[in-house]
Amino acid sequence: MGTTARPNPRRSTRTARRVPINMAVKYQGRDLVRTVNTVNISKQGLRVQTNLVLHPGQAVYAMPTKANTPSGYCRVVWASEREAGLEFMN
């Protein structure tokens, strides 16, 4: 029996890339800027490691600390204890 390739359900290819970025977020009623690390980057968004408690639908702003790193307004798509998926809104 041959194997059948499964289609990739993702909208774009993710590139594993660990770089620090600054992330502006409203957290517990305060405006904060924290440095977080990316896990991967795509045309549509970022996966980041953070110790902040983020919630799906929350707005954040990603600001690069290095050249060739995407930036802009994002929406939290999913969040766990240590990571979050951010979708670019611009």
N, C-alpha and C positions, 0 to 999 in steps of 0.2 A: 504494500500500500504506500502511495506517495503522500507526502505532507502537503498541506495546503497553506499557503501564506495567509496570515490574517491581516486585514487592512489596518493601518495605523489610525486609531480614532482621534489622534491629536490634530489640531488645526495647523500646527507648524512644528518644525523640528526644534528640539531643545538642545542647547549646547551646554555641557557641563563647564561651568566657569565660576570659580570661587574668587570673588573680589569684594572688597568692602565698599558699601555705599551708605550714604546718609539717608535716613528715612524720617520725614516729618509726619507726626501723627498727633491727634488729640487723644490724650490718655488720662483717664480719671479726672476729666475736667480741665486739664492743663495741656498747653501746646508743648510738645517735646520734639527734639531732634536727636535721634540715636543712630549710631553706626551699627549696621548689620552686615552679614556676609551673604552674598548670593550663593545659591547651590547650582542653579541653572538659569539660562536666559533664552527667551524665544522672541519672535517678533511681537507676540501678543502680551508677554509679561515676564515675570520673574518668580523664582522660588527662593525664599530667603530664610535664613536661620535667625531667630530673634527670641529673646526672653520676655518680650512684651506680650500681653494678652490681647490678641486681635480677634475681631469677629467678622464673619462673612457680611459683605455689604459696606463695611467701614471704609472710609476714604483715607488714603495716605498719599504722600508725595515722595517719590524716589529721586534722589539727587546723587549723581555720580561723583566719585572721588578720583576716578581715573578716566582717561580718554577712551573713547569707543565703548562706553557703557551707557545703555539707554536710560533715559530719565523721563519723568513726567508724573501726572496725576494717575493714581491707580486705585483699583477697588480690590478689597480682600475677597477672594473667591472661596478659599478654604483656609482653615487654621487648625494647627495641633499645638501641643505643649511647646514645641521648640521650632516649628517651621510654619510658613504661611505661603500660599500661592497668591500672587498679585497680578491683576489684569490691567494693562494700560488702558486709560480712558481717552487719550488724545490721539 
